[in-house]
Amino acid sequence: MKVIMTNKSDYSGKKITSGIRELLHQMIKAYRYSNELFDSQIRAVINGSIHDLEEGTNRQLEQQELLIQLDNRLKEYMDELRGNLSENPGQLRKLLEESNEPELVEISNQLASIVQEALMKRDQLTSLLEFARSHTNELIRNIYGVVGPETGNYNQKGQNKSTTANPMAINKKI
């Protein structure tokens, strides 16, 4: 949704803040869902569910596209306002201050908090995935280390038979 205002008289503080408020609410909703997806991915890693992790990752990628679109819409909206108010750069700030809407500051602070939470969850997911990868690599290394050329040959008594009989000694008389 691109906000287009062509008449400079349409730039009242209330109209500006209602457009910004709407975009910020959409971003808050999108980041909350993104945080839920991070939580589900973290649970999937802990539970070792590759299917759930892949599904969560695909949904997270779709959500990331939505967040980029919302961010671009907000930037376009702000650029349009700056362009139409370019005669007096302080006019946008003045209009926002005149709108006297502390809710806008509260919404932007809430969005900042949710974004920070998303960054923390992303870092937590990344560290869990790194731990799982290194743990899996070590486990595989240990498994293959146990079944090697020296350790893979045992007799019926469980003794290591890493030494094979010399075929030349079999047919010789002692």
Steps between C-alpha positions, in 0.01 A plus 500: 500500500666817382373823645470765232418858589513751221364811661730669750199612699432129569813482717347550840661354808209259561512355147876458515495326835206276409692371194815445703301344784335253262834390356658468844209284622540275197874472570436416866257226400747362244792501748287328764424221254869488408586457870250213522670338201841538667357333812365208296835462323683500832264228630557302180878511549469398865263214408713399203211534255652571160157514333371765745823697464476501120135601513574779747791620289282520190232694688771727645628578149147594390461715809834668430374597155191659660717691749715633216189613313364678809836665563517618139145637522588697811813637330301595189239672714763697691689588179178624343427714803853642498476571127167677524613693805845576360439875495533496877678191639386582854139490391469121537629511857270793573200312359584191705541708815177688431312174465571451871473123486711336769357169378727527195809513721366209705434295185847567361656405837293180501619419149862561601457263795345227284775537239762467775327185625503359145873567471564321830292200391678490165836496681375227735382289205831552322701390804275196551544399137877546527507289817289228334727499195822473700347237732385294201842529335670381817255214542558386142877529548476287815284239331737466207795505738364195684454302178838541339750257353656436842178475695259334260638143515397296802483125557218305669647568842491876442874526467654729244639303212675782328796276431438256220681172465793495263386289203853368454509359851186291452654237271841478673597231742617615830 
